[in-house]
Amino acid sequence: MKIASFFSGAGGLDLGFISANFELAYANDNWKGCWETFEKNHGIKIDKRSITNVKPEDIPDVIGFVGGPPCQSWSLAGAMKGINDPRGKLFWNYVKLIEKKQPLFFLAENVPGILSPKHKPEFMKLIKKFWDIGYVVSFMVMDARYYGVPQERKRVIVVGYHKKLRKKFEFPKGEGRWATLKEFIWDLPPAKPASEKNKTNGKLEIPNHEYMNGGFSTIYMSRNRVRGWEEQSFTIQAGGRHAPIHPQAPKMKLIEKNKKEFVKGKEHLYRRLSIRECARIQTFPDNFIFYYNNVADGYKMVGNAVPVKLAEALAKKIMQDLNEILGEECQINLTKQQEAQLCLR
């Protein structure tokens, strides 16, 4: 079953769907920093245009659309401009392509801020629009910790099933036990600091196992940034300077309100997680290589991605539903959207 990917980045969402036996037929992202990584790992060319310039006829016939429209506009940590930010409007471009192509399902991912009092009215307009163009929509704030990801990461997931499927998506139940940092990064040897001006060291024995150098801002030092080996990581962000501290370090010491410091005598233990460690925490496999010159771009690709295991859990549930609805006989030749529609008549 073929899917099309938008705002693809490195392709964590795509990798999860591929793991659930979907086939990636098309991908789009206009950030050049991800192009080499995406194409070398996924083996297909990426459409490098802005989604605003993509026409429905440019997209092959697929059964589903997946994508995470830029979230900075909706983030509680940002300016909260929402739909007034050009990046926020890109969500509506995604909706328009869905309307024109009418895939059997779509998935969209965004930050919880999109459900804040300021932005929820606009979000509900999106939900209504999806209904108007033919989709039954489910949405939920999901925490990746419940799906085998060693990280506290909450995201809004929106899944729409075409009304002709006569079914509403139900979110998969999470696991009762949370994975820990120790399970995912304990075996990695010491990482290497980035080279001068935070450029990559190039080819390393463990690919991408290098971390950003530089000081820590007063904002960074305002709260603890260390999680222990038996805990889950803080959210992996898209900025390397905000990467959590490696769990080898003791928890930061409170000096006064909004001010912490590293434990004296242990300062050498406080370093940012490496790009490879962040990738593992995002549940990328080690054979997934990130290509960049500036380590900041490596962190950006990893931090912007949907954790692979979370994507896989969602994709498996969608695949299960489609198999049950379409039936085995119909599924065999289900490679084009038109064939899928014929199967539903």
N, C-alpha and C positions, 0 to 999 in steps of 0.2 A: 504494500500500500504506500503510495507516494505522498510526500508532504512538501510544502514550500516553507522556507524559513525567512523571517524578516528581522532586522536589527540583530543580525546573527552573531556579531562579535567573534569570539573564539569558537563558539558553537557548543557550549555546555548543554543547552536545551536540546539541540539537535542530536548530540551524542546519546542523551538519554532516550530519545525516540528511536534512534538507530538500534540501541540495545534491546528495544522492545519489538524489533523486526519491522519498523517502518523504513522506507527508503527515501533518502533525501534527493529531491529532484531539482531544487532551486534554492538559492540563498542570496540574500541582499544585505549589504551594509556599506555605507559610504565613508567609514573611518578607515583610512589606509593603514593604520597601525595594526589592524587585525587580518588584513588580506592574506599575507603569506602564511600566517599560522592556520587560518581557516582552510586555505586551499591545500596545503601540504598534509594536514591531518584528515581532512574529509574527502580529498580526492576529487573535488568538483570546483569549477570556476565560480567565483562569487560575482554577482552583479554589483558593480561598484558605484552605482548612481544613488542619489538620494531617493527615498521612497516616493517623494513628491513628483519625481520624473518617471516612475515606473507605471506602465500602462497595463491593463488587464491582459491584453494579448501578448505581453512579454513573459507572462507566467505560464508555465506548462500546466496541463490539466492534472490536478492532484486531488487527493481525498481530504487533505487537511492543511490548515495554515497554523504555524506556531511563531511566536515572537514576543519579545519584551520591549515595547516602546520606551524611549529614554525616560528615566525616572527622576532626573534631577529637578524637574519642574514641580513634581508632586512631593518631594522629600521634605519631611519635617525639619531636616537639618539644613535645608537650602533656603532659597528666597521665597519659596512657596508661590511662584507666579502661576503655576498650573497652566490652564488653557491660554493664558496671556503670554506665555513663553512660546516662541516658535517650536521648541522641542516638544512642548506639551501638545501642540496641534498635530504632531505626527501620529498620535494615536488615532485621530480621525482619518488620516490617510490610510491607515491600516484597515479601519472599518470600511472605507469606500472600496478598497480592493476586495475585501470579503464579500461585500454586496454585489460586486460585478461578477466575481468568479463562483460564488455560491458553493464553497467546499462543504463536505458533509460535517466537518467539525472545525473549530478553531480554538486556540489557546492563547491567552495573553497574560503576561506577568508584569507586576509593578510593585512599588513600595507601599507599605501600609498608609503612608501620608495621603494617598489618593482617596482614602475613606475618611479623612479628617473633616471636621465640620465645614472648613473652608472649601474643600474640593468635592465633597460627596455629591452635592447637587449636579455638578458637571459629570461626575462618574455615573450617576443614575440616568443622565441623558444618554450616555453611551450604552448602558444596559437596555434602555427603551429602544434605542436605534437598532440594536442587535435583534430585538424582538420584531421590530417593524420590517426588517429585511429577511426574516425567516428563521430566527434561531431561538431556541429555549436555552437560557443562560443560567449557569451556576457560578457563584463566586465565594471565595473563602480566604481568610488570612491563614496561611499555612506556616508552621515553624519547621524548618528543615531537620531539626533535631529528631523529630518523630519518624524520619524516613531514612535512617542510617547515615546521616551527615553529622560529623562531630563539630557542630557549629550552631550557635544560637542565631538563627536567621529567619526573620518573619517577612513574608511576601504575600501580596494579594495575587491569587491565581483566578483567572476567569476562563471558564470553558463553556463553549456554546455548541450544542448539537442542532443540526438542521431539523426543522419541524417534521420533515418527511421521515425522519428516523423514529418519531413517536416515542422518544425517550429523553429523560433528563439525566445529565451527568451527576453521579454521586461520588464525592471525593473518597479516595482510598483511606482506610484506617491506618494510622501510624503504628509503629512498634512501641511496645511498652518500655523497652530498655534503650537508653541513649548510648551511642558510641562515644568513646573518649579520645582525647588528643593522643594519649599513649598508644592506643591501637593503630593510629594512622601515621604518626611521625616519629615514634620512639626509635625506630631502626635507622633513621637517617643520620649519617655522620655530621660533624660540624659543617655549617655552610660557609661559603666564602663571601667576604664583603665585595660589593660592586667595585669596579675600577674607578679611576678618577672621573669626577663630574657625574658619578652614578651611571656610567656606561657599563655595558655588559662585559664580562670577562671572556666572552666567546664560548667555545666548546668546553664543557665541564664534564667530569666523570659521571656526575649525576646531573642531567640537563636541568637548567634553570634553578639550581640550588645555590642561589646568591641573593644577598639582601641589600636593601638600600642603606646607604650611609647618611650621616647628617644628624644634627641636633633634634631635640624634641620640643615642640612649641609649648607655651603656657597652657593652651587649650588641651593639648595631649596630656600634660602633666596634671591636669585638674582632677583626674580620677584614675583608679587602678586600671592598668592595661595588661595585666598578667592573669592568665587562667592556668590552673594546675594541670598536671598530667591526667588526673582522673576526672577532669571537667571537660566541657565543650568550649570551643573557641568563641571569642567575641565575633561578631559579624565581620567577615572579610570584605573590606571596602575596596573601591576602585583606585584609591590613592595610596601609594606606597608609604608615604609619611605617616599615614594613619594605621598601618599594619600593626596587629597586636604584637606584644613581646613574647619571645619564646618561653615555654613553660619551665625551662631550666632555671629561670630567675625567680627569686622570692616575690611575693605580692608586694606592691609598692606601699610605702609607709605614709600614713596621713599626717600632714603637718598642721594644716588648718583647713577650714572649709574651702573646697575647690582648689586645693593645693596638696600634691603628693610628691614624694621624692623616692629615688632608688635607695635601697638599703645600703648603708655605708659599708664599704669593704667588699661589696658584691657587685659593684658597678659593671665589671667586665662581663657579667652574665646577662646584662640587659641589651639585647639586640632584637631587631624586628624579625618576624618570621620571614624566611626566604620565599621566593616566588614558588619554588617547588613545594614547600611546606604548605603554602596557601592553596596551591593547586590540589594537593592531597586532601586538605580540609574541605575543599569544594568538590571532592570525590572524583577528580580527573585521574585517569590511569597514568602510570609513569611513562608509558610509551606515547603519550600526548605531549608533543614538544611545542613550546611557545617561542616564537621568533621575534626578536626586537633588538634595537641598538641601545635604547635608553631603558633602564630597568623599570622606570615609571610606567612604560607601556606594557611591560609584562604584568605588573600588578593591576593595571587597568583592565586588561583582558580577563584575568582571573577573577577580579572582584566584581566585574559587571556580569559574569556568567551566572546562569541558573545552576545550582549544584546538580551534578549528573545523576546522582541517586534519587533526588527529588523528582527530576524530570522523568526518569525511568519509571518511578512509581505511578506517575500520572499517565504516562504513555501506555503502560501495561493495562491500566484500567480502561483506557480508551480503546485499545486493541481488543480487549476482551468483549467490550460492549459491541464493537463493530462486527466481530466474529459471530456473536450471538444473534445480532439483527440480520446480518447479510447471509449467514449460512455458509457452510463449507463450499458448496458447489459454486456459489456466486463469488466467493473470495478468490478462487484460483486465478481468475482473469481480471481481478480488480486492480488495474494499473492506471486507469484514467477516470477522471471525474464522471464523464458521460457513461462509462460502463457501470459505475457505482449507482448512478441514478436509474439506469435500466433495470438493475437488480432489485430496485425497491418498488417497481411498478407492479 
